């Protein structure tokens, strides 16, 4: 339902898909959203992805549609927030470009960061030439530019849960999307290298979304991808520059040793620590996993414990794209109800 055009501004911090979708809904409700983004582009991580699970749909059209739907919103790129705090019945936000906003409502759509794979030294990222991350592989899908992918690959491996469900890495949470992303990328690599053998090394497969299980079954049945349940214990490099992976197949109770032309590490989601100073300035609570803390984890996930500040997407924890978009729509309605006094 279209709202009445009151043109009250709402500050949205972060112009990823959560921020863009919330801006779209707020425009329809008659508000004037202002998207504040520190990067040089909108769309967040999704803008850097190639295809999306489980349908293998291109990522670009989703971002393009969101940008088209929000063309009447104000988008400020390369923006640093110099200060933000309570002022009267709302908040005053001062940006590095000289912009100053006074708003009654703020949406934190600040997203996530990818785990820095080099911190798991045993996997050799940044040390061995043919070890890359899921984000690196998506970049290669988009551009074809990565010297770590050399020639006609015959053997490719994927390691799940890199930096997720890992006490030593400081992140005990599941990143939700790593298992299904590994399956998607393994299928894509099989399509590009039909003769290649492909292994996925996993702890547990967590495939909770619609069609995810079908996607997994199809990866085995139609593409012949091998799934090995067990942690990778060692990664090394041979004289030819290929990657040697040692693991234990816990289902068969046997050790596994394979030599690979490329090894892809599924770097998980971690909190966006860049926004924690701003959260402190706004007196927002931080959860024990470093993400912004919702009022509760059941019925008020898009509301903070501070009046006038709302949350959406991976600002509060790992999310899939459908979850992120749904939360953005919910947050927009929460903001409308708050500003309307309902």
C-alpha positions in Angstrom: 0.0 0.0 0.0 1.4 3.4 -1.0 2.0 5.8 1.8 1.2 9.5 1.9 4.1 11.6 0.7 5.4 13.2 3.9 9.0 13.2 2.7 10.5 12.8 6.2 14.1 11.7 6.0 15.2 8.3 7.4 18.9 7.6 7.7 19.9 4.1 6.4 23.5 3.2 7.3 24.7 0.7 4.7 23.7 0.4 1.0 23.9 -3.3 0.6 20.8 -5.3 -0.3 19.2 -4.8 3.1 19.6 -1.0 3.0 18.4 -0.8 -0.6 15.3 -2.9 0.0 14.4 -0.9 3.1 14.9 2.3 1.1 12.6 0.9 -1.6 9.8 0.2 0.9 10.3 3.5 2.7 9.9 5.3 -0.6 6.7 3.5 -1.2 5.5 4.6 2.2 6.2 8.2 1.4 9.5 8.8 3.2 12.8 10.2 1.9 15.5 7.6 2.7 19.1 8.7 2.8 21.5 5.8 2.2 25.0 6.3 3.7 27.6 3.9 2.3 31.3 3.9 3.1 32.3 1.9 -0.1 32.4 3.3 -3.6 29.4 1.3 -4.7 26.0 0.1 -3.5 24.9 -3.5 -3.3 27.4 -4.7 -0.7 28.8 -8.2 -1.0 26.1 -9.3 -3.4 27.3 -6.8 -6.0 30.6 -8.7 -6.0 29.0 -12.2 -6.5 28.4 -13.9 -9.8 25.5 -16.3 -9.3 23.2 -17.1 -6.4 22.1 -20.4 -4.8 20.1 -22.5 -5.2 18.8 -21.4 -8.6 22.2 -20.2 -10.0 20.6 -17.0 -11.0 22.9 -14.1 -11.8 23.5 -11.7 -8.9 23.7 -8.5 -11.0 20.0 -8.3 -12.0 19.0 -8.4 -8.3 21.3 -5.5 -7.5 20.3 -3.6 -10.6 16.6 -3.9 -9.8 17.1 -2.7 -6.2 19.1 0.3 -7.5 16.3 1.1 -10.0 13.7 0.9 -7.3 15.7 3.3 -5.1 16.7 5.9 -7.7 14.6 8.5 -5.9 16.4 7.9 -2.6 19.5 9.9 -1.7 22.7 7.7 -2.0 25.9 9.0 -0.5 28.9 6.9 -1.3 32.4 6.9 0.2 30.8 8.4 3.3 32.4 8.4 6.7 30.2 9.2 9.7 32.1 11.8 11.8 29.5 11.9 14.6 26.1 10.6 15.5 24.1 11.2 18.6 20.8 12.2 20.2 19.5 15.6 19.4 16.0 16.6 20.6 13.5 14.0 19.5 15.9 12.4 17.1 19.5 12.1 16.0 22.1 14.3 14.3 24.5 12.6 11.9 27.5 14.5 10.5 29.3 13.1 7.5 32.8 13.6 6.1 31.5 15.4 3.0 29.9 18.1 5.1 26.4 16.7 5.0 24.4 17.0 8.3 21.2 15.1 8.8 18.6 15.4 11.6 16.3 12.3 11.6 14.0 10.6 14.0 14.8 7.1 12.8 18.0 5.3 11.8 18.2 1.9 10.2 21.5 0.0 10.8 22.0 -2.1 7.7 25.7 -2.4 8.1 26.2 -6.0 6.9 29.1 -8.4 7.7 32.7 -8.9 7.0 34.3 -12.1 5.5 36.6 -14.0 7.8 40.3 -13.3 6.9 41.4 -16.7 5.7 45.1 -16.1 6.3 44.3 -16.3 10.1 43.9 -20.1 9.6 47.5 -20.7 8.9 47.2 -24.4 8.5 45.3 -23.9 5.2 48.1 -21.9 3.5 46.1 -18.9 2.2 48.5 -16.2 1.2 51.3 -18.8 1.4 50.6 -21.4 -1.3 49.9 -20.1 -4.8 46.8 -22.2 -5.5 44.8 -21.6 -2.4 42.0 -19.0 -2.7 38.7 -18.1 -1.0 35.1 -18.3 -2.0 35.2 -14.5 -2.6 38.3 -14.8 -4.8 36.5 -17.5 -6.8 33.4 -15.3 -7.3 35.8 -12.6 -8.5 37.2 -15.0 -11.0 33.7 -16.1 -12.2 33.0 -12.4 -12.9 36.3 -11.3 -14.4 38.3 -14.4 -15.3 41.3 -12.7 -13.6 43.1 -14.7 -11.0 46.6 -16.2 -11.5 45.9 -18.9 -8.9 43.6 -20.6 -11.3 46.0 -22.0 -13.9 45.3 -24.1 -17.0 42.8 -26.9 -17.3 42.1 -27.9 -13.7 41.8 -31.6 -13.1 41.3 -31.7 -9.3 39.7 -29.1 -7.1 38.9 -29.0 -3.4 36.6 -27.0 -1.2 37.1 -26.6 2.6 33.9 -25.7 4.5 33.6 -23.7 7.8 36.8 -21.7 7.5 36.6 -19.3 10.4 33.1 -20.4 11.4 32.1 -22.7 14.3 35.7 -22.3 15.4 36.5 -21.4 19.0 40.2 -20.7 18.1 39.2 -18.3 15.4 36.9 -16.5 17.9 33.7 -17.3 16.0 31.5 -20.1 17.3 28.6 -19.2 15.0 27.5 -21.0 11.8 27.7 -18.7 8.8 24.6 -20.3 7.3 25.6 -19.9 3.7 29.0 -21.6 3.4 27.7 -25.2 2.8 25.3 -24.2 0.0 27.9 -21.7 -1.5 30.5 -24.5 -1.6 28.0 -26.7 -3.5 27.1 -23.9 -5.9 30.7 -23.1 -6.6 31.6 -26.8 -6.9 28.9 -27.2 -9.6 30.0 -24.1 -11.4 33.6 -25.4 -11.5 32.4 -28.7 -12.8 30.6 -27.0 -15.5 33.7 -25.0 -16.5 36.0 -28.0 -16.1 33.9 -31.1 -17.0 36.8 -33.6 -16.6 37.7 -32.3 -13.1 37.3 -34.3 -9.9 35.9 -32.1 -7.1 36.0 -32.7 -3.3 34.1 -30.9 -0.6 35.5 -31.4 2.9 32.9 -30.5 5.5 32.1 -30.8 9.3 28.3 -31.1 9.0 26.2 -30.1 6.0 23.7 -27.5 7.1 21.2 -27.2 4.3 18.0 -25.7 5.7 16.7 -23.5 2.9 14.2 -24.3 0.2 15.7 -26.5 -2.5 19.1 -26.6 -0.7 18.9 -30.4 -0.1 17.9 -30.9 -3.8 20.9 -28.9 -4.8 23.2 -31.1 -2.7 21.7 -34.3 -4.1 22.0 -33.0 -7.6 25.7 -32.1 -7.0 26.4 -35.8 -6.2 24.1 -37.4 -8.7 24.5 -35.1 -11.7 28.0 -33.8 -11.2 29.8 -36.5 -9.3 31.1 -34.2 -6.6 32.7 -36.0 -3.7 31.7 -35.0 -0.1 34.1 -36.0 2.6 33.0 -35.6 6.2 36.0 -34.6 8.3 38.3 -31.7 9.1 41.3 -30.9 6.9 44.3 -31.5 9.1 47.1 -30.3 6.8 47.6 -28.4 3.6 51.0 -28.3 1.9 52.5 -27.7 -1.5 54.5 -30.1 -3.7 57.4 -29.3 -6.0 55.0 -28.7 -8.9 53.2 -26.0 -7.0 50.1 -28.1 -6.5 48.2 -28.4 -3.2 48.3 -31.5 -1.0 45.4 -31.9 1.3 45.3 -34.4 4.2 42.0 -35.1 6.0 40.2 -37.9 7.7 37.0 -39.4 6.3 35.1 -39.8 9.5 32.3 -41.7 7.9 34.6 -44.4 6.5 37.2 -44.1 9.3 40.0 -43.7 6.8 42.6 -41.0 6.1 42.3 -39.1 2.8 45.2 -37.5 0.9 44.6 -35.7 -2.4 46.7 -33.5 -4.7 44.8 -30.6 -6.1 45.2 -28.0 -8.8 43.2 -25.5 -6.7 41.9 -25.3 -3.1 39.0 -23.0 -2.2 38.5 -22.0 1.4 34.9 -21.1 2.3 35.5 -18.1 4.5 32.5 -17.5 6.7 30.7 -14.4 7.8 31.9 -12.4 10.8 30.7 -9.2 12.4 31.5 -5.9 10.8 33.7 -4.5 13.5 34.1 -1.2 11.6 30.7 -0.1 12.9 31.3 -0.8 16.6 32.6 2.8 17.3 29.4 4.2 15.8 27.3 1.6 17.8 29.0 2.8 21.0 28.3 6.4 20.1 24.6 5.5 19.5 24.6 3.5 22.8 23.7 0.3 20.8 24.2 -3.1 22.5 26.8 -5.4 20.9 26.1 -9.2 21.2 28.7 -11.6 22.5 29.5 -12.6 18.8 30.3 -8.9 17.9 27.1 -8.4 15.9 24.6 -5.7 16.8 22.1 -7.0 19.4 18.4 -7.1 18.6 15.8 -6.4 21.3 15.3 -10.1 21.2 15.9 -13.1 18.9 12.3 -14.0 18.3 9.7 -11.3 17.7 11.8 -8.1 17.6 14.9 -8.9 15.5 14.6 -5.7 13.5 14.4 -3.5 16.6 17.3 -2.4 18.8 17.0 -1.5 22.5 17.3 2.2 21.6 14.3 4.2 20.6 14.3 5.2 17.0 17.1 2.8 15.9 16.3 -0.3 13.8 18.3 -3.2 12.4 18.2 -5.3 9.3 20.2 -8.0 7.5 23.6 -9.3 8.5 24.1 -6.4 10.9 22.7 -8.8 13.6 24.2 -12.1 12.3 24.7 -14.3 9.3 21.7 -14.2 6.9 20.7 -15.6 3.5 19.5 -13.2 0.8 15.8 -14.0 1.3 16.1 -13.5 5.0 17.9 -10.2 4.5 15.3 -8.9 2.1 12.5 -10.0 4.4 14.1 -8.3 7.4 14.6 -5.1 5.4 10.8 -5.0 4.6 9.9 -5.7 8.2 12.3 -3.0 9.4 10.8 -0.4 6.9 7.3 -1.2 8.3 8.6 -0.9 11.9 10.1 2.5 11.0 6.8 3.6 9.5 4.8 2.6 12.5 7.3 4.3 14.8 7.3 7.6 12.9 3.5 7.4 12.6 3.1 7.0 16.3 1.4 3.6 15.9 
